[in-house]
Amino acid sequence: MKSYTALTQNMFKHLAHGEEVQYGAFRVKTLEDKIIVRGVLQDGREMELHYRLRPGKDAGFSKEQLKNIFAFREKPLFSINIRSRRTTQPART
């Protein structure tokens, strides 16, 4: 696994304090024992994905888990469709 920069370490510290952080196109926060990731999927849907927090060595977070979440290899506990950004076509008359 490649080494994490000071910026990533700083992200872990903010998450440990319960703050929301921006990671690429995603907004990430922790709540109780969950990691919550919000972002827009390729098909235009804005989703909120909930994952069970696995403890790790970096400010209480597992680097491997976060790596798998952002590579979409980790299955969420559940997801919520916030809204769709698709435009609706006007009805034809």
C-alpha positions as CSV (number, residue, x, y, z in Angstrom):
1,M,0.0,0.0,0.0
2,K,1.3,3.4,-0.8
3,S,2.2,5.8,2.0
4,Y,-0.3,8.4,3.1
5,T,0.5,12.0,3.0
6,A,0.2,14.5,5.9
7,L,-3.0,15.7,4.2
8,T,-4.6,12.3,4.5
9,Q,-3.4,12.0,8.1
10,N,-5.1,15.4,8.8
11,M,-8.3,14.0,7.2
12,F,-8.2,11.1,9.7
13,K,-7.8,13.6,12.6
14,H,-10.8,15.7,11.5
15,L,-12.9,12.6,11.1
16,A,-12.0,11.4,14.6
17,H,-13.4,14.7,15.9
18,G,-16.7,14.1,14.1
19,E,-16.1,16.8,11.4
20,E,-17.1,16.4,7.8
21,V,-14.2,16.4,5.3
22,Q,-14.0,16.6,1.5
23,Y,-12.2,13.6,-0.1
24,G,-12.1,14.1,-3.9
25,A,-15.7,14.4,-5.0
26,F,-17.0,12.9,-1.8
27,R,-18.0,14.4,1.6
28,V,-17.1,12.0,4.5
29,K,-18.1,12.1,8.1
30,T,-18.4,9.7,11.0
31,L,-21.3,9.2,13.3
32,E,-21.2,6.8,16.2
33,D,-19.8,3.6,14.7
34,K,-20.5,4.5,11.0
35,I,-18.7,6.2,8.1
36,I,-21.1,8.2,6.0
37,V,-20.0,9.0,2.4
38,R,-22.0,11.4,0.2
39,G,-21.4,12.1,-3.4
40,V,-22.8,12.0,-6.9
41,L,-22.6,8.7,-8.8
42,Q,-21.8,8.5,-12.5
43,D,-25.5,8.2,-13.4
44,G,-26.2,11.6,-11.8
45,R,-27.8,10.3,-8.5
46,E,-26.7,11.9,-5.3
47,M,-26.2,9.1,-2.8
48,E,-25.4,8.7,0.9
49,L,-23.6,5.4,1.7
50,H,-23.3,4.1,5.3
51,Y,-20.5,1.8,6.3
52,R,-19.7,0.1,9.6
53,L,-16.5,1.7,11.0
54,R,-13.7,-0.8,11.5
55,P,-11.1,0.4,14.0
56,G,-7.5,0.9,12.8
57,K,-4.2,2.4,13.8
58,D,-4.5,5.9,12.2
59,A,-6.6,8.1,14.6
60,G,-8.9,5.1,15.0
61,F,-9.4,4.5,11.3
62,S,-8.4,1.6,9.0
63,K,-6.5,2.9,5.9
64,E,-7.4,-0.3,4.1
65,Q,-11.2,0.2,4.8
66,L,-11.1,3.8,3.5
67,K,-9.1,2.7,0.4
68,N,-11.8,0.0,-0.3
69,I,-14.7,2.4,0.3
70,F,-13.4,4.9,-2.3
71,A,-12.6,2.1,-4.8
72,F,-16.2,0.8,-4.3
73,R,-14.9,-2.6,-3.2
74,E,-16.6,-2.4,0.2
75,K,-20.3,-3.1,0.5
76,P,-22.3,-0.4,2.4
77,L,-24.7,-1.3,5.2
78,F,-27.3,0.7,3.3
79,S,-27.6,3.6,0.9
80,I,-29.9,6.5,0.6
81,N,-30.8,8.1,-2.7
82,I,-30.8,11.9,-1.9
83,R,-31.9,13.2,-5.3
84,S,-31.5,12.7,-9.0
85,R,-29.8,15.4,-11.1
86,R,-31.4,14.1,-14.3
87,T,-33.5,16.7,-16.0
88,T,-37.0,15.7,-16.8
89,Q,-38.3,16.0,-20.4
90,P,-41.3,18.2,-20.9
91,A,-44.4,16.3,-21.9
92,R,-45.1,16.1,-25.6
93,T,-48.5,17.4,-26.7
